Amino acid sequence: ITINNRDIIMQINAQDDDAFPAVVRYRIVSEVLQRSVNSTTDYEPIATNISSVDLTTIPPGASLEEITAVRIKISGQTTINVSSNPSASPNGDKNRTLQTVVKIENYFEG
């Protein structure tokens, strides 16, 4: 396995080993980013205080057949809890943005 800068690594549960390739679905419900692996009904929360998710195809405006990657930009707000972390800065919440590019590789014929 070769891991490159900006590759996304995903850990799946042992019971999902037989379900390769894994199908990962994401959704946002009430500012909570949720993930589902190989299921259409079982979602787990993975991030809260999400304010926006932007998806941009690469190349921009390409037809479905021409898309080679997707730029994902997720914005949200951190919550600083000074009482549970005395070394935390009491400067208040901060807006944060995560951005990455996911290369599309279709190994599944289905």
Backbone hydrogen bonds in HBPLUS format (Angstrom, degrees):
<---DONOR---> <-ACCEPTOR-->    atom                        ^
c    i                          cat <-CA-CA->   ^        H-A-AA   ^      H-
h    n   atom  resd res      DA  || num        DHA   H-A  angle D-A-AA Bond
n    s   type  num  typ     dist DA aas  dist angle  dist       angle   num
A0007-ASP N   A0004-ASN O   3.05 MM   3  5.53 155.7  2.11 138.7 136.5     1
A0016-ASP N   A0013-ASN O   2.89 MM   3  5.41 155.4  1.95 115.9 124.1     2
A0017-ASP N   A0014-ALA O   3.12 MM   3  5.46 168.7  2.14 114.3 117.6     3
A0019-ALA N   A0016-ASP O   2.93 MM   3  5.17 153.1  2.01 110.0 118.8     4
A0038-ASN N   A0023-VAL O   2.73 MM  15  4.90 171.3  1.74 151.5 154.7     5
A0025-ARG N   A0036-SER O   2.84 MM  11  5.10 162.7  1.87 150.3 156.3     6
A0036-SER N   A0025-ARG O   2.85 MM  11  5.10 151.2  1.93 150.0 154.7     7
A0027-ARG N   A0034-GLN O   3.05 MM   7  5.34 149.7  2.15 140.1 145.3     8
A0034-GLN N   A0027-ARG O   2.76 MM   7  5.34 167.3  1.77 167.7 170.7     9
A0029-VAL N   A0032-VAL O   2.99 MM   3  5.27 158.0  2.04 145.2 147.5    10
A0032-VAL N   A0029-VAL O   3.03 MM   3  5.27 145.3  2.15 108.1 118.7    11
A0050-ILE N   A0031-GLU O   2.93 MM  19  4.66 172.1  1.94 129.6 129.7    12
A0033-LEU N   A0047-ALA O   2.77 MM  14  5.06 147.8  1.87 141.8 152.0    13
A0046-ILE N   A0033-LEU O   2.81 MM  13  5.78 173.7  1.82 164.1 162.1    14
A0047-ALA N   A0033-LEU O   3.34 MM  14  5.06 144.5  2.48 141.3 138.5    15
A0035-ARG N   A0044-GLU O   2.85 MM   9  5.39 157.6  1.90 148.8 153.2    16
A0044-GLU N   A0035-ARG O   2.86 MM   9  5.39 160.8  1.90 145.4 149.3    17
A0077-GLN N   A0049-ASN O   3.03 MM  28  5.54 145.2  2.16 142.4 152.8    18
A0051-SER N   A0075-SER O   2.77 MM  24  5.60 155.1  1.83 134.1 142.4    19
A0052-SER N   A0075-SER O   3.30 MM  23  5.23 157.9  2.35 135.5 133.0    20
A0075-SER N   A0052-SER O   2.92 MM  23  5.23 166.2  1.93 148.5 152.0    21
A0054-ASP N   A0073-LYS O   2.81 MM  19  5.08 162.4  1.84 149.0 155.2    22
A0073-LYS N   A0054-ASP O   2.92 MM  19  5.08 155.4  1.99 150.7 156.1    23
A0056-THR N   A0071-ARG O   2.94 MM  15  5.03 155.5  2.00 143.0 150.4    24
A0071-ARG N   A0056-THR O   2.77 MM  15  5.03 170.1  1.78 156.3 155.8    25
A0058-ILE N   A0069-ALA O   2.90 MM  11  5.09 142.8  2.04 153.9 143.9    26
A0068-THR N   A0058-ILE O   2.88 MM  10  5.90 170.4  1.88 165.3 167.8    27
A0062-ALA N   A0059-PRO O   3.17 MM   3  5.59 146.8  2.29 140.7 136.9    28
A0066-GLU N   A0063-SER O   2.95 MM   3  5.29 139.4  2.12 109.5 121.3    29
A0104-ILE N   A0068-THR O   3.02 MM  36  5.57 173.6  2.02 135.5 137.1    30
A0070-VAL N   A0102-VAL O   2.91 MM  32  5.30 151.1  2.00 141.2 150.2    31
A0102-VAL N   A0070-VAL O   2.87 MM  32  5.30 171.4  1.87 152.7 153.4    32
A0072-ILE N   A0100-THR O   2.84 MM  28  5.48 166.7  1.86 164.7 169.3    33
A0100-THR N   A0072-ILE O   2.98 MM  28  5.48 154.0  2.05 151.3 159.7    34
A0074-ILE N   A0098-LEU O   2.83 MM  24  5.22 161.8  1.86 157.2 162.1    35
A0098-LEU N   A0074-ILE O   2.83 MM  24  5.22 163.3  1.85 156.0 161.0    36
A0076-GLY N   A0096-ARG O   2.96 MM  20  5.52 159.3  2.00 159.1 163.0    37
A0096-ARG N   A0076-GLY O   2.84 MM  20  5.52 167.5  1.85 152.6 156.1    38
A0078-THR N   A0094-LYS O   2.79 MM  16  5.31 164.6  1.81 160.0 160.8    39
A0085-ASN N   A0081-ASN O   3.15 MM   4  6.27 130.3  2.41 140.7 154.7    40
A0088-ALA N   A0085-ASN O   2.86 MM   3  5.50 166.9  1.88 127.0 131.2    41
